[in-house]
Amino acid sequence: MDFALSDDQRAIQEAARDFLNDAANTDAVRAAAESATGFDEMLWRGLGEMGFAGLMVPESHGGLGLGAVEMALVLEEMGRCLAPVPFFETAVLAVQAVVGAGKAGQLATLLPRLASGTRACFAGTADRPTLSDNRLTGTAHFVTFAHVAELIVIATADDSLVVLEADMPGLTIEPLPSLDRTRRFATLTFDCAITPDQLLGAPGSAKAAIDRVLTIGAGLLAAEQAGVAQYSLDATVDYARQRVQFGRAIGSFQAYKHMLADMMLLIEASRSAAYYAAAAIDEDGAELAEACHIAREYVSDACRSVTGDAIQLHGGIGFTWEHHAHLYFKRARATANWLGSPDQHREALATLLFKDVA
């Protein structure tokens, strides 16, 4: 497996970084975090204009037709700035659900919308509603960015996939207080009549597609987490050069250097795990699930550790609302349990590795 980036991949990475450094700077992100929705509409429009929303959508359906490695490069940059937009929900989860289970007509209708910037969310990572007699009923909790979504993709308890417009009669969306104010949660309550056109594939036939969405999503989320951790280290290094105690920059103290070195090692290993998972997704071979579980369980723990150490190394200012360090810590904590906790991924990995052991 070759981990060297091509010139085109480096260009994508640089384009994403340059755009996000300008459009999603600390002031813009904090303004969105303090707003009623936690959503930056101008940033979302810009991402759509650059084509990133359709990065993994086939060219035949209006996308860029690129792979998971390119997506990981963009997601790492998104993590660096805590981009307050439903990019992951739309460009990864919703796109993969439609690609994995949609019929030809649905691909032709839905994928161009997603590629052009129609906002989406994916429900069914925790509890799932029930589809029975063409009626969807029940509740889905902790659905990210549902309150600003235009399309809702739902995994049901009977392993169906349903796509609804956000203004669907019988659908209620209730925003929830969220630890991470840059990625808000909502509760969805369903009592909706479902037509065959709103089903991706046949009823009860989407288990493989749902499992694949969650596995690929878990692997790619690790790239975003690596970006969160990297920014936390970079900001701490900058602070260590500027903050002076006892006549010296605090970064010159040996104990401080040791903690920075430990943070760097965790990030380097995290990035390796995340890009290995992305490459495995693109190869679509036997290592896919194993690589994604490894990436998520390792990078989740590493990201929490790095962002926690960043707060400690910033001293008292790192704990205050005025400083950005706590926003990264909250993103790390909230994301660690989204799409499966580290323990759940370790259990899934153990099941994979020892499934043939009597």
C-alpha positions in Angstrom: 0.0 0.0 0.0 1.6 3.3 -1.1 1.1 6.2 1.3 2.8 8.9 -0.8 0.5 11.6 -2.0 0.3 12.5 -5.7 0.7 16.0 -7.0 -3.1 16.2 -7.5 -3.7 15.0 -3.9 -1.3 17.7 -2.6 -3.1 20.3 -4.6 -6.5 19.3 -3.1 -5.0 19.4 0.4 -3.5 22.9 -0.2 -6.7 24.2 -1.8 -8.7 23.0 1.2 -6.3 24.5 3.7 -6.0 27.8 2.0 -9.8 28.2 1.7 -10.5 27.1 5.3 -7.8 29.2 6.8 -9.6 32.2 5.3 -13.3 31.2 5.5 -13.2 29.3 8.7 -10.8 31.3 10.9 -11.2 31.3 14.6 -13.4 34.4 14.7 -15.8 32.9 12.1 -16.0 29.6 13.9 -16.6 31.2 17.3 -19.3 33.4 15.8 -21.1 30.3 14.4 -20.6 28.4 17.7 -22.3 31.2 19.5 -25.2 31.5 17.0 -28.6 29.9 17.4 -27.9 27.1 14.9 -24.1 26.6 15.2 -24.0 26.6 11.3 -21.9 28.8 9.0 -23.9 29.2 5.8 -21.3 31.2 4.0 -18.7 28.5 4.6 -21.1 25.8 3.4 -21.7 27.8 0.2 -18.0 28.1 -0.4 -17.4 24.4 0.0 -20.1 23.7 -2.5 -18.7 26.1 -5.0 -15.3 24.4 -4.7 -16.9 21.0 -5.4 -15.9 19.4 -2.1 -19.4 18.3 -1.3 -19.3 16.0 -4.3 -15.8 14.8 -3.8 -16.8 11.1 -3.6 -19.8 11.4 -5.9 -19.1 9.8 -9.4 -18.4 12.2 -12.2 -21.4 10.8 -14.1 -23.6 12.2 -11.3 -22.1 15.7 -11.0 -19.3 15.0 -8.6 -15.5 14.9 -8.7 -15.3 11.1 -8.6 -12.4 11.0 -6.2 -11.7 8.5 -3.4 -11.4 8.2 0.4 -7.7 9.4 0.5 -8.7 12.7 -1.1 -11.7 12.9 1.3 -9.4 12.3 4.3 -7.1 15.2 3.2 -10.1 17.5 3.2 -11.5 16.2 6.4 -8.2 16.7 8.2 -8.3 20.3 7.2 -11.9 20.5 8.3 -10.9 19.2 11.7 -8.1 21.7 12.0 -10.6 24.6 11.9 -13.7 22.8 13.5 -15.7 23.7 10.4 -19.3 24.3 11.7 -21.0 22.8 8.7 -22.7 19.4 7.9 -19.8 18.4 5.5 -19.2 15.0 6.9 -22.9 14.2 7.2 -23.5 15.1 3.6 -20.3 14.3 1.7 -19.5 11.1 3.5 -22.5 9.5 5.3 -25.4 10.6 3.0 -23.4 10.1 -0.2 -22.3 6.6 0.8 -25.8 5.6 1.8 -27.2 6.6 -1.6 -24.3 5.1 -3.5 -24.6 1.8 -1.5 -28.3 1.2 -1.7 -29.9 3.6 -4.2 -31.6 2.5 -7.4 -30.5 3.9 -10.7 -33.1 6.6 -10.7 -32.4 7.6 -7.1 -28.7 7.9 -7.9 -29.5 10.2 -10.8 -31.8 12.3 -8.7 -30.1 12.5 -5.3 -26.4 12.4 -6.0 -26.4 15.6 -8.1 -28.3 17.4 -5.3 -25.7 16.3 -2.7 -22.8 17.2 -5.0 -24.2 20.6 -5.6 -24.5 21.4 -1.8 -27.9 20.2 -0.7 -27.4 19.7 3.1 -28.0 16.3 4.5 -27.8 14.3 7.7 -27.7 10.6 8.6 -30.0 9.2 11.3 -29.6 5.7 12.7 -26.2 5.7 14.3 -27.8 5.3 17.8 -31.5 4.2 18.0 -33.5 3.7 14.9 -37.2 4.2 14.0 -39.4 1.4 12.7 -40.7 1.0 9.1 -43.9 -1.1 9.0 -46.8 -1.1 6.6 -45.2 1.8 4.7 -45.2 4.0 7.8 -42.1 5.2 9.5 -42.5 5.7 13.3 -40.2 6.2 16.2 -37.4 8.5 17.3 -33.7 8.9 16.4 -31.6 10.8 19.0 -28.3 12.6 18.6 -28.5 13.2 14.9 -25.8 15.8 13.9 -26.8 18.9 12.0 -30.4 17.6 11.5 -31.8 21.0 12.3 -30.2 22.6 9.2 -30.5 19.6 6.9 -32.5 19.6 3.7 -32.4 15.8 3.2 -32.7 13.2 6.0 -31.2 9.8 5.4 -32.6 7.3 7.9 -31.4 3.8 8.8 -34.4 1.9 10.3 -34.7 -0.9 12.8 -35.5 -3.4 10.0 -32.4 -2.5 8.0 -34.1 -0.3 5.4 -32.7 3.1 4.2 -35.2 5.9 3.8 -34.6 9.4 2.3 -37.0 12.2 3.4 -37.2 15.9 2.7 -36.7 17.9 5.9 -40.2 19.4 5.5 -41.8 16.0 5.3 -45.2 15.9 7.0 -45.0 13.9 10.2 -41.3 14.6 10.8 -40.4 16.7 13.8 -36.8 18.0 14.4 -35.9 19.2 17.9 -32.5 20.7 18.5 -30.6 19.5 21.6 -28.1 21.1 23.9 -24.7 19.9 22.7 -21.3 19.7 24.3 -19.7 20.5 20.9 -21.4 23.8 19.8 -19.6 23.5 16.4 -21.5 20.2 15.6 -25.0 20.4 17.1 -27.3 17.4 17.7 -31.1 17.1 17.3 -33.8 14.5 18.0 -35.9 13.4 15.1 -39.4 12.0 15.7 -41.2 10.2 12.8 -44.8 9.5 12.0 -44.5 9.5 8.2 -46.2 7.7 5.3 -43.4 6.3 3.1 -43.7 5.8 -0.6 -41.5 3.4 -2.6 -39.5 6.3 -4.1 -38.4 7.3 -0.6 -36.8 3.8 0.0 -33.2 3.2 -1.1 -33.6 -0.2 -2.5 -36.2 -2.8 -1.2 -37.5 -2.7 2.4 -35.2 -4.6 4.8 -32.5 -5.0 2.1 -30.0 -2.3 3.2 -28.1 -4.0 6.1 -24.9 -4.3 4.1 -25.2 -0.8 2.9 -25.8 0.6 6.4 -22.9 -1.4 7.8 -20.6 -0.1 5.1 -21.7 3.5 5.7 -21.0 3.2 9.4 -17.6 1.5 8.8 -16.4 3.9 6.1 -17.7 6.8 8.2 -15.8 5.6 11.2 -12.6 5.3 9.3 -12.9 8.7 7.6 -13.9 10.4 10.9 -10.4 9.5 12.2 -8.9 11.9 9.6 -11.0 14.7 11.0 -9.9 13.8 14.5 -6.3 13.9 13.4 -6.8 17.4 12.2 -8.4 18.4 15.5 -5.4 17.1 17.4 -2.8 18.7 15.0 -4.3 22.1 15.5 -4.2 21.7 19.2 -0.5 20.9 19.1 0.3 23.7 16.7 -1.6 26.2 18.9 0.2 24.9 22.0 3.6 25.2 20.4 2.9 28.8 19.5 1.8 29.5 23.0 4.9 27.9 24.4 7.1 30.2 22.4 5.2 33.4 23.5 4.5 32.7 27.2 7.3 33.7 29.5 7.9 32.6 33.1 10.9 33.1 35.2 12.5 35.0 32.4 12.2 32.1 29.9 9.7 31.0 27.3 7.8 28.1 28.9 8.5 25.9 25.9 12.2 25.8 27.0 11.3 23.8 30.1 12.1 20.1 29.8 8.8 18.8 31.3 6.9 21.0 28.8 9.0 19.7 25.9 8.3 16.1 27.0 4.5 16.6 26.8 4.7 18.3 23.4 6.8 15.4 22.1 4.3 12.9 23.4 1.5 14.8 21.7 3.4 14.8 18.4 3.9 11.1 18.6 0.2 10.5 19.1 -0.6 12.7 16.2 1.8 11.1 13.8 0.5 7.6 14.7 -3.1 8.9 14.4 -2.4 10.3 10.9 -0.8 7.0 9.8 -3.8 5.1 11.1 -6.3 7.5 9.5 -4.7 7.4 6.0 -4.2 3.6 6.2 -8.0 3.4 6.7 -8.6 5.7 3.8 -6.3 3.8 1.5 -8.0 0.5 2.6 -11.4 2.0 1.8 -10.2 2.9 -1.7 -8.7 -0.6 -2.2 -12.0 -2.0 -1.0 -10.4 -5.3 0.1 -10.3 -7.6 3.1 -8.5 -5.0 5.3 -11.2 -2.3 5.0 -13.2 -3.0 8.2 -10.1 -3.9 10.3 -8.3 -0.7 9.2 -11.3 1.5 9.9 -11.9 0.0 13.4 -8.2 0.4 14.2 -8.2 4.1 13.1 -11.2 5.0 15.1 -10.3 3.3 18.4 -6.7 4.7 18.3 -7.4 8.2 17.0 -10.4 8.8 19.3 -8.2 8.2 22.4 -5.3 10.1 20.9 -7.4 13.1 20.0 -8.9 13.3 23.5 -5.4 13.0 25.1 -3.9 15.7 22.9 -6.7 18.2 23.3 -6.7 17.6 27.0 -3.0 18.2 27.3 -3.3 21.3 25.2 -5.7 22.8 27.8 -3.3 21.8 30.6 -0.3 23.3 28.8 -2.1 26.6 28.2 -2.6 26.9 31.9 -5.7 28.8 33.3 -6.5 30.6 30.0 -7.1 27.3 28.3 -10.1 26.6 30.5 -11.9 29.9 29.7 -14.7 30.4 27.2 -12.6 33.1 25.6 -9.9 30.7 24.5 -10.3 28.2 21.6 -8.5 25.3 23.3 -11.7 24.2 25.0 -13.6 24.1 21.7 -11.2 21.5 20.4 -11.4 19.5 23.6 -15.2 19.5 23.3 -15.0 18.4 19.7 -12.7 15.6 20.7 -14.9 14.4 23.5 -18.1 14.6 21.5 -16.7 12.9 18.4 -15.1 10.1 20.4 -18.5 8.5 20.9 -20.1 9.3 17.6 -20.3 6.4 15.1 -19.2 4.1 17.9 -17.0 4.6 21.0 -13.4 3.4 21.1 -14.4 0.4 23.2 -17.1 -0.6 20.6 -14.5 -0.4 17.8 -12.1 -2.5 19.9 -14.8 -5.1 20.4 -15.6 -5.1 16.7 -12.0 -5.4 15.8 -11.6 -8.4 18.2 -14.6 -10.0 16.6 -13.0 -9.6 13.2 -9.6 -10.9 14.2 -10.8 -13.9 16.2 -14.0 -14.9 14.3 -12.4 -18.2 13.2 -11.1 -19.1 16.7 -13.2 -21.9 18.3 
